Amino acid sequence: MQWTLAATEQPPDWFIQAVKQYIPASSGLFAAQLLWQRGIQNESQLASFVNYKTYQPASPFEFAQEMHLAVARLQRALDEREKVAIWGDFDADGITATAVLWDGLGQFFSHNTQLIYYIPNRLTESHGLNQQGIANLAQQGCRLIVTCDTGSTNHDEIIYAQQLGIDVIVTDHHTLASERPPVVAIINPRNLTAEHPLFHLSGVAVAYKLVEAFYQTLPEIPKQPLTDLLDLVAVGLIADLVQLKGDCRYLAQLGIQQLQADFQQPAPARRRPGVGRLLELCQKSGDRPTDISFGLGPRINAVSRIQGDARFCVELLTSRDIKHCQQLAEMTELANARRKSLQKDVQAQVAQKLTQLDLSTTSAIVLEDSQWPVGVLGLVAGQIAQETGRPTILLSTEAVTEVGAEITSSSSPLARGSARSVNSVDLYQLVKDQAHLLHRFGGHPFAAGLSLLVENIPLFKDAINQRLRQLLGSITLTPTVQADIAVKVADLGKELFLELKLLEPCGMGNPIPKLLIKNCWFENSWHRNQQDSQGKKIQYIKTEFDIRDDSTRNPFPGIWWGHYKDELPIGRCDCIAEIDYNSFKKRYEIRLIAVCPTVNSVVNTQTSAQILDWRNLPLENDSALAVTQCPSSWDELRGWWQKSLYNQQQLALAWTQPQHQPPNEIWLTLVGIAKYLSRTKQTVTRVHLLKKLGISDQTLFWGFNALKYLGFTIERQDRDLQFSHNPKKVSQPLADSAASKFLAAISEAQFQQKYFTNVPLSTILVMINSHTNS
């Protein structure tokens, strides 16, 4: 991972003073430096960036003839009482866009009689229009389809709709096809110039502009103000990671204000009780863009990722039925918990496959597996792309047939998946260049979805790598993370948070400021599994810690999502982080992004040469010190490392994937052994028990403790253990409680071993090297 610090140019004093007017309680220096770096370099730019009241939004009729055609067709549908269908998409942008049209057009067309909506199933239908869905709408008597966040490239499907007597209005923001589809109108900002203030609109914002135009055309009809839709617009805009420039930023600023204002109302008075309940469940208050990007957005997306069908999310966002909305919000929260577990599992499997790739000769990563759930592949692909610096495409080859697909032969199953890009590689164009090998594809320069015949995967893999090598020439793809400003621990806190909050809402083109903290160290670190809303553990880790440096005696709290505390370096290090406010804990904290030891900020190459990675491979070198049992802690692995140094041997990581028994079975086995030994008066060694049960010495201690409450007594005779049993001493409640501790210790050890089975060698080198240097 390559770290860079943004080029710093000291802004002039007059600009610092201009910034300070907006944040009088702080120096304004950090905010001024960031704004100056990002091209905000005069007072009029600063005013329109910070204060939405000084910004003049663009008219919806900037879409020119296309918007006029769309409004005229909607007006005709209203006059002739035609049935209109909204065709949405299943991600957060598409769901909120559907909700905006449902609420907005619902001021003109009566719900469920004149106006209905259709959202494809993520797991069976994929993005975009499909013939089966169109036929279904035709049977219901629809004469007009209004798409949102989709449709720009569905040429054949739109012709099919025409044949069934259905007109189509497309509202979308995805890459356009080379030929205009035969629609009534296509409202897509990609038809505008890149400098236009509407160019970066997401699907929900384009849908809002259509409703805005209809409100302006028929101003006497609506009962609810247009501004009621802005909170939904903000959710979709920020969740979809579009550039928050021009009208995008303006709409997001207004929408976040509205989101916060509605949440502050008592629950019965909220306009959107479903959104309010979802904010409560994710412990957010709706006043920050991160409440959407880390709270609402992932939860709305999770429903289709896990269940496929996300139609109820529109009800969640628009219904006024408080009890119903609470039920839907809790269903959404549980889907997100399940999504985290699935994502963690797939990420570990992808990491294992990556160890078999030579990244020095791989420009684009393309991996497939028959067991991967399609719904989480985009998330994992994004993580892998960031970690490797390479465009990543993950495919599920499970035999499925897309609804409306032309291919139905079971002998030629379809692979479906997602792609994510980094380093300014135009992924959409890269994938499009291989269109002859694909069944369907669509998306943005940074993200795409695709399906292809399984038999075409090897050809696709070779072709996309060859094409990318041609485009890159001599450029080497390296994972990078850029810090914006350097700070000390003494700078962290409320003042810095409020100063950097001036840049919000942050997003593409205006990212959350990343802080470089040098020569720091961590204390009081601990990690735990997350829990879902029903108290069940999720295999998703969060580490908490205090960070310190020499600038102050006071530590500052922080969190590191998806990492164990043992991954924090021991001793001095450098880190990159974001500052945040935890509204649940009522504290300011940092969110760790990257960390490395201070010594040259790279792994010691001598250490690298001393460690051999033979995991899941046969032993090859008798002279190496081989660790054949999978460790369950960093201390255990460091102990082996110290031993190899002492013996002047290479250390071979030679363990295989452990075959774990369920914790409950291990507990029943231990109880059975105790009963047998107490009945037969035989003895057993501790080593024999550990081998039989496959657990650690510390875990066995918890097992013995639980046995005592079941009436067992364990006595030591030299190296042997003698068991006896007294049924009268059984305390079942205490035994159950102690057994729970034993089961929890087994689960944690097994989870740690799964981690050490797949943890990259680079992480092991960093952890061992940091320990040695300290």
NUDREN-654455 format. One record per residue (C-alpha): residue in one letter; x, y, z negated. Coordinates in steps of 0.5 Angstrom, whole numbers, padded with zeros to 4 digits, always signed. Each point is the difference from the previous one (the first is absolute). Layout:
// NUDREN-654455
AXYZ...
This chain:
// NUDREN-654455
M+0000+0000+0000Q+0003+0007+0002W-0002+0006-0004T+0000+0007+0003L-0001+0007-0004A-0004+0005+0005A+0005+0005+0002T-0001+0006-0005E+0000+0007+0002Q-0001+0005-0006P-0006+0004+0002P+0000+0008-0001D-0002+0003-0006W-0006+0004+0003F-0003-0007+0002I+0001-0003-0007Q-0003+0006-0003A-0006-0001+0005V-0001-0008-0002K+0001+0002-0008Q-0007+0004+0001Y-0003-0006+0001I+0003-0004-0006P+0002+0006-0005A+0001-0005-0006S+0007-0003+0004S+0006+0003+0004G-0003-0002+0006L+0007-0002+0003F-0001-0008+0001A-0007+0002+0004A+0003+0005+0004Q+0006-0004+0002L-0005-0006+0002L-0005+0005+0004W+0006+0003+0003Q+0003-0006+0002R-0007-0002+0003G+0000+0006+0005I-0005+0004-0005Q+0005+0007+0001N-0005+0006+0000E-0005+0002-0005S-0006-0001+0005Q+0002-0007+0001L+0001-0001-0007A-0007+0003-0002S-0004-0004+0005F+0004-0006-0002V-0002+0001-0008N-0006+0003+0001Y-0006-0003+0004K-0004+0007-0001T+0005+0003+0005Y+0000-0005+0005Q-0005+0000+0006P-0002-0007+0002A-0001-0002+0008S-0007+0000+0002P-0003-0007+0002F-0001+0003+0007E+0007+0000+0001F-0001-0007+0003A-0003+0004+0006Q-0005-0004+0004E+0001-0007-0003M-0003+0003-0007H-0006+0004+0004L-0001-0007+0004A+0000-0004-0007V-0005+0006-0003A-0005+0000+0006R+0000-0008+0000L-0002+0000-0008Q-0005+0005+0001R-0003-0004+0006A+0000-0006-0005L-0004+0004-0005D-0005+0003+0004E-0002-0007+0003R+0001-0003-0007E+0005-0005+0003K+0003-0005-0005V+0008+0002-0001A+0005-0005-0003I+0007+0003-0003W+0005-0005+0002G+0006+0001-0005D+0006-0004-0002F+0002-0004-0007D+0006+0004-0002A-0001+0006-0005D+0000+0005+0006G-0005-0004+0003I-0004-0001-0006T+0000+0007-0002A-0002+0002+0008T-0006-0004+0000A-0002+0003-0007V+0001+0007+0003L-0004-0002+0006W-0005-0003-0004D-0001+0006-0005G+0001+0005+0005L-0005-0003+0006G-0004-0002-0005Q-0003+0007-0001F-0003-0001+0007F-0001-0007+0001S-0004-0004-0005H+0004-0006-0004N-0001-0007+0002T-0005+0002+0005Q+0003+0005+0005L+0007-0001-0003I+0004-0006-0001Y+0007-0002-0001Y+0005-0006+0002I+0007-0001-0003P+0004-0006+0003N+0002-0006-0004R+0008+0001-0001L+0001-0008+0000T-0004-0002+0006E-0001+0006+0004S+0006+0005+0000H+0000+0007+0002G-0004+0003+0005L-0007-0001+0004N-0002-0007+0001Q-0005-0003+0005Q-0003-0004-0005G-0001+0006-0005I-0003+0004+0006A-0005-0006+0002N-0002+0000-0007L-0002+0008+0000A-0003-0001+0006Q-0005-0005-0003Q-0002+0005-0005G-0002+0005+0005C+0006+0005+0000R+0001+0005+0006L+0006+0003-0003I+0007-0002-0003V+0004+0006-0004T+0007-0003-0002C+0005+0002-0005D+0007-0001-0001T+0000-0005+0006G-0002-0001+0007S+0005+0004+0005T+0002-0006+0003N-0006-0005+0000H-0001+0001+0008D-0003-0007+0001E-0005+0001-0006I-0002+0006+0002I-0002-0002+0007Y-0004-0006-0004A-0004+0005-0004Q-0002+0004+0006Q-0002-0007+0003L-0005-0001-0006G-0003+0008+0001I+0005+0002-0006D+0003+0007+0001V+0007+0001-0004I+0003+0006-0004V+0007-0001-0002T+0003+0004-0006D+0007-0003-0001H+0007+0002-0001H+0004-0006+0002T+0005+0000+0007L-0004+0001+0006A-0001-0005+0006S+0003+0003+0006E-0007+0000+0003R-0006+0003-0003P-0005-0005-0002P-0007+0001+0003V-0003+0003-0006V-0005+0006-0001A+0006+0004-0004I+0006-0002-0003I+0002+0005-0006N+0008-0002-0001P+0005+0005-0002R+0005-0004+0004N-0003+0004+0006L+0003+0007-0003T+0007+0002+0000A+0004-0002-0006E+0000+0007-0003H-0007+0001+0000P-0003+0000-0008L-0004-0005+0002F+0005-0005+0003H+0001-0004-0007L-0007-0001-0002S-0002-0007-0002G-0006-0004+0002V-0004+0003-0006A+0002+0007+0002V-0002-0001+0007A-0007-0003-0003Y+0000+0006-0004K+0001+0005+0006L-0006-0004+0004V-0005+0001-0006E+0003+0008-0001A-0002+0001+0007F-0007-0003+0000Y-0001+0004-0007Q+0002+0006+0004T-0005-0002+0006L-0006-0001-0004P+0001+0004-0007E-0007+0000-0002I+0000-0008-0001P+0005-0002-0005K-0002+0000-0007Q+0007-0001-0003P+0006+0004+0001L+0005-0002+0005T+0005+0001-0006D-0003-0006-0004L+0004-0004+0005L+0007+0002-0001D+0002-0004-0006L-0001-0006+0005V+0004+0003+0005A+0006+0001-0005V-0001-0007-0002G+0001-0002+0007L+0005+0005+0002I+0005-0002-0005A-0001-0007+0000D+0001-0001+0007L+0007+0004+0000V-0001+0005+0005Q+0004+0006+0000L-0003+0005-0004K+0001+0006+0004G-0005+0005+0003D-0007-0002-0001C+0002-0006-0004R+0003+0003-0005Y-0005+0005-0001L-0006-0005+0000A+0004-0004-0005Q+0001+0006-0005L-0007+0001+0000G-0002-0007+0000I+0004-0001-0006Q-0003+0006-0004Q-0007-0003+0001L+0003-0007-0002Q+0002+0003-0006A-0006+0004-0002D-0005-0006+0001F+0004-0004-0004Q+0000+0005-0006Q-0007-0001+0000P-0004-0004-0005A-0001-0007+0004P-0007+0001+0001A+0001+0006+0003R+0005-0002+0005R-0002+0001+0008R+0005-0006+0001P-0001-0005-0006G+0004-0006+0004V+0006+0005+0001G+0000+0002-0007R-0001-0007-0003L+0006-0002+0004L+0004+0006-0002E-0001-0003-0007L+0002-0007+0001C+0006+0002+0003Q+0002+0005-0005K+0000+0007+0004S-0004+0006+0000G+0000+0002+0007D+0004+0006+0000R+0006-0002+0003P+0002-0003+0007T+0003-0006-0003D-0007-0002-0004I-0002-0001+0008S+0007-0003+0002F+0001-0005-0006G-0007+0000-0002L-0006+0000+0004G+0003-0001+0007P+0003-0007-0002R-0006-0002-0003I-0005+0001+0005N+0005-0003+0005A+0000-0006-0004V-0007-0002+0001S+0001-0002+0007R+0007-0003-0001I-0003-0005-0005Q-0007-0001+0002G+0000+0002+0007D-0007+0004+0000A+0001+0007-0003R-0007+0002+0002F-0002+0001-0008C+0005+0006+0000V-0004+0005+0004E-0005-0001-0006L+0005+0000-0005L+0002+0007+0003T-0007+0003+0001S-0005-0003-0004R-0003+0004-0006D-0002-0007-0004I+0004+0000-0006K-0001-0007-0002H+0001-0003+0007C+0006+0005+0001Q+0004-0003-0006Q-0001-0007+0002L+0003+0002+0007A+0006+0004-0003E+0001-0006-0005M+0000-0005+0006T+0005+0005+0004E+0005+0000-0006L+0000-0008+0000A+0001+0000+0007N+0006+0004-0001A+0003-0004-0006R-0001-0006+0005R+0004+0004+0005K+0006+0001-0004S+0001-0007-0002L-0001-0002+0008Q+0005+0005+0002K+0005-0002-0005D+0000-0007+0002V+0000+0002+0007Q+0006+0005-0001A+0004-0006-0004Q-0001-0005+0006V+0002+0006+0005A+0006+0001-0004Q+0002-0007+0000K-0001-0001+0008L+0004+0007+0001T+0006-0004-0004Q+0000-0004+0007L+0001+0006+0004D+0006+0003+0003L-0002+0007-0001S+0007+0002+0003T-0003-0002+0007T-0008+0001-0002S-0003+0007+0002A-0007-0002-0001I-0002-0005-0005V-0006-0005+0002L-0002-0005-0004E-0006-0005+0000D-0003-0005-0005S-0006-0004+0000Q-0002+0001-0007W+0001+0008-0001P-0007+0004-0001V-0001+0005+0006G-0002+0005-0005V+0006+0002-0004L+0005-0001+0006G+0000+0008+0002L+0002+0001-0007V+0006-0005-0001A+0002+0002+0007G+0000+0007-0002Q+0005-0002-0006I+0004-0004+0004A+0001+0006+0005Q+0002+0004-0005E+0005-0005-0004T+0003-0002+0007G+0000+0007+0004R-0003-0005+0006P-0007+0000+0003T-0004-0006-0003I-0005-0004+0003L-0003-0006-0004L-0005-0005+0003S-0005-0005-0003T+0000-0006+0005E-0006-0003-0004A-0005-0002+0005V-0006+0005+0001T-0004+0002+0005E-0001+0008+0001V-0008+0002+0000G-0001+0002+0007A+0007-0003+0003E+0001-0003+0006I+0004-0005-0002T-0003-0006-0004S+0004-0006+0002S+0002-0004-0007S+0007-0002+0004S+0002+0007+0001P-0002+0004-0007L+0001+0007-0001A+0006+0003-0004R-0003+0007-0004G+0004+0005-0004S+0003+0007-0001A+0006+0004+0002R+0003+0005-0004S+0006+0005+0002V+0005+0004-0002N+0006+0005+0002S-0004+0003+0005V-0001-0006+0005D-0007+0001+0004L-0003-0007-0002Y-0006+0001+0004Q+0004+0001+0006L+0005-0006-0002V-0006-0005-0001K-0004+0003+0007D+0006-0001+0004Q-0001-0008-0002A-0008+0001+0002H+0001-0006+0005L+0001-0005-0006L-0005+0003-0004H-0008-0001-0001R-0001+0006-0004F+0003+0006-0003G-0001+0007-0002G+0003+0005-0005H+0005+0006-0001P+0007+0001+0001F+0002-0002-0007A-0006-0006-0001A-0003-0005+0005G-0005-0006-0001L+0001-0005+0005S-0002-0007+0002L+0003-0005+0005L+0001-0008+0002V+0004-0003-0005E+0004-0003+0006N+0002+0007+0002I+0003+0002-0006P+0007-0003+0002L+0000+0004+0006F-0003+0006-0004K+0005+0000-0005D+0006+0000+0005A-0003+0005+0005I-0002+0005-0006N+0008-0001-0002Q+0003+0001+0006R-0005+0006+0002L+0002+0004-0007R+0008-0002+0001Q-0001+0004+0007L-0003+0006-0003L+0004+0000-0006G+0007+0000+0004S+0006+0000-0005I-0005+0003-0006T+0000-0005-0006L-0006-0001-0004T+0001+0001-0007P-0005+0001-0006T+0001+0007-0003V-0004+0004-0005Q+0001+0007+0000A+0000+0004-0007D-0002+0008+0001I+0003+0003-0006A+0005-0002-0006V-0003+0001-0007K+0003-0002-0007V-0005-0003-0005A+0000+0006-0004D-0004+0003+0006L-0005-0005+0000G-0007+0002-0003K-0006+0004+0000E+0003+0006+0003L+0004-0004+0006F-0007-0004+0001L-0004+0007+0001E+0005+0003+0004L+0000-0006+0005K-0007-0001+0000L+0000+0007+0004L+0002-0005+0006E-0007-0004-0001P-0003-0003+0004C+0006-0004+0002G+0000-0005+0006M+0003-0002+0006G+0004+0007+0003N+0000+0002-0008P+0002-0006-0004I+0000+0000-0007P+0006+0003-0003K+0006-0005-0001L+0005+0002-0006L+0007-0003+0000I+0002-0001-0008K+0008-0001+0000N+0004-0004-0006C-0006-0002-0004W-0002-0006-0004F-0006-0004-0002E-0003-0002-0007N-0006-0003-0003S-0001-0004+0006W-0006-0005+0000H-0004-0003+0005R-0007-0004+0001N-0005-0003+0004Q-0006+0005+0002Q-0007-0002-0002D-0006+0000+0004S-0007+0003-0002Q-0002-0007-0003G+0007+0000-0004K+0003-0005+0004K+0007+0000+0002I+0002+0002+0007Q+0007-0002+0002Y+0002+0007+0001I+0006+0003-0004K+0000+0007-0003T+0007+0002-0004E+0000+0006-0005F+0006+0003-0002D+0003+0007-0003I+0005+0003+0005R+0006+0004-0003D+0006+0004+0002D+0005+0005-0003S-0004+0006+0001T-0005-0001-0006R-0001-0004-0006N-0007-0001+0001P-0002-0006+0005F-0005+0000+0005P-0005-0006+0001G-0001-0003+0007I-0003-0006+0004W+0003-0005+0005W-0006-0003+0004G+0001-0008+0002H+0007+0000-0003Y+0003-0004-0006K+0003+0004-0006D+0006-0005+0001E+0001+0004+0007L+0002+0006-0003P+0007+0001+0000I+0004+0000-0007G+0004+0006-0001R+0001+0006+0004C-0004+0001+0007D-0003+0004+0005C-0007+0000+0002I-0006+0003+0004A-0007+0001-0003E-0006+0004+0001I-0003+0004-0006D-0007-0001-0002Y-0005+0001-0005N-0004-0006-0003S-0007+0002-0002F-0001-0006-0004K+0006+0001-0005K+0000+0007+0001R+0007+0001+0001Y+0005+0002+0006E+0004-0006+0002I+0005-0002+0006R-0002-0005+0005L+0006-0004+0002I+0002+0000+0008A+0007-0003+0000V+0006-0001-0004C+0007-0002+0000P+0006+0000-0004T+0004+0006-0001V+0007-0003+0002N+0000+0002+0008S-0007-0002+0000V+0001-0006+0004V+0001-0008-0002N+0007-0002-0002T+0002-0004+0007Q+0005-0004-0005T-0006-0002-0004S-0004-0002+0007A+0006-0005+0002Q-0001-0003-0006I-0007-0002+0000L-0003-0005+0005D-0007-0001+0001W-0002-0007+0001R-0007+0000-0002N-0004-0005+0003L+0006-0003+0003P+0004-0006-0001L+0007+0001-0004E+0006+0001+0004N+0006+0002-0004D+0002-0004-0006S+0005+0005-0002A-0006+0005-0002L-0004+0001-0006A-0007-0002+0002V-0006+0002-0004T-0005-0005+0002Q-0005+0001-0005C-0004+0007+0002P+0001+0005-0006S-0006+0004-0003S+0004+0006-0002W+0006+0005+0002D+0003-0002-0006E+0000-0007+0002L+0003+0001+0007R+0005+0005-0003G+0003-0005-0005W+0001-0005+0006W+0004+0006+0003Q+0004+0001-0006K+0002-0007+0000S+0002+0000+0008L+0004+0006-0002Y+0004-0004-0005N+0001-0006+0004Q+0002+0004+0006Q-0005-0004+0004Q-0005+0003+0005L-0008+0000-0003A-0005-0004+0005L-0007+0001-0001A-0002-0007+0001W-0007+0000-0003T-0006-0003+0004Q-0008+0003+0000P-0002-0003-0007Q-0006-0005+0000H-0004+0003-0006Q-0005-0004-0004P-0006+0004-0002P+0001+0003-0007N-0006-0004-0003E+0003-0006+0002I+0007+0001-0003W-0004+0002-0006L-0004-0007+0000T+0007-0004+0001L+0003+0004-0006V-0006-0002-0004G+0000-0007+0003I+0007-0001-0002A-0001+0002-0007K-0005-0004-0001Y+0004-0006+0003L+0006+0001-0004S-0004+0001-0007R-0004-0006+0001T+0006-0005+0002K+0005+0004-0005Q+0005+0001+0006T+0005+0006+0001V+0002+0004+0006T+0005+0005+0001R-0001+0007+0002V+0003+0000+0007H-0004-0006+0002L-0006+0004-0002L+0002+0006+0004K+0002-0005+0006K-0007-0003+0000L-0004+0006-0001G+0004+0005+0005I+0000+0006-0005S+0005+0004-0004D+0002-0001-0007Q-0003+0007-0002T-0007-0003+0003L+0001-0006-0003F+0000+0004-0007W-0007+0002+0002G-0002-0007+0001F+0002-0002-0007N-0003+0006-0003A-0007-0002+0003L+0001-0008-0002K+0001+0002-0007Y-0007+0003+0000L-0003-0007+0003G+0003-0003-0007F+0007-0002+0003T+0006+0000-0004I+0007+0000+0004E+0006-0002-0004R+0008+0000+0003Q+0004-0006-0002D+0007+0001+0003R-0002+0002+0008D-0006-0004+0000L-0007+0003-0002Q-0005-0004-0004F-0008+0001+0001S-0005-0001-0006H-0008+0002+0000N-0005+0002-0005P-0007+0001+0003K-0002+0003-0006K+0005+0006+0001V-0003+0002+0007S-0002+0007+0001Q-0004+0000+0007P+0000+0008+0000L+0007+0001-0001A+0002-0006+0004D-0004+0003+0006S+0004+0007-0001A+0007-0003-0001A-0002-0004+0006S-0002+0006+0004K+0007+0003-0001F+0004-0007+0002L-0004+0000+0007A+0001+0008+0001A+0008-0002-0001I-0001-0005+0005S-0003+0004+0005E+0005+0006-0001A+0006-0005+0001Q-0004-0003+0006F-0001+0007+0003Q+0007+0002-0001Q+0003-0007+0003K-0005+0002+0006Y+0004+0007+0000F+0007-0003+0000T-0002-0005+0006N-0001+0006+0004V+0003+0006-0002P+0005+0003+0005L+0008-0002-0001S+0001+0008+0001T-0004+0001-0007I+0003-0006-0003L+0007+0004+0002V-0002+0006-0003M-0003-0002-0006I+0007-0004-0002N+0004+0005+0003S-0003+0005-0005H+0001-0004-0006T+0007-0001+0002N+0001+0008+0001S-0003+0001-0007
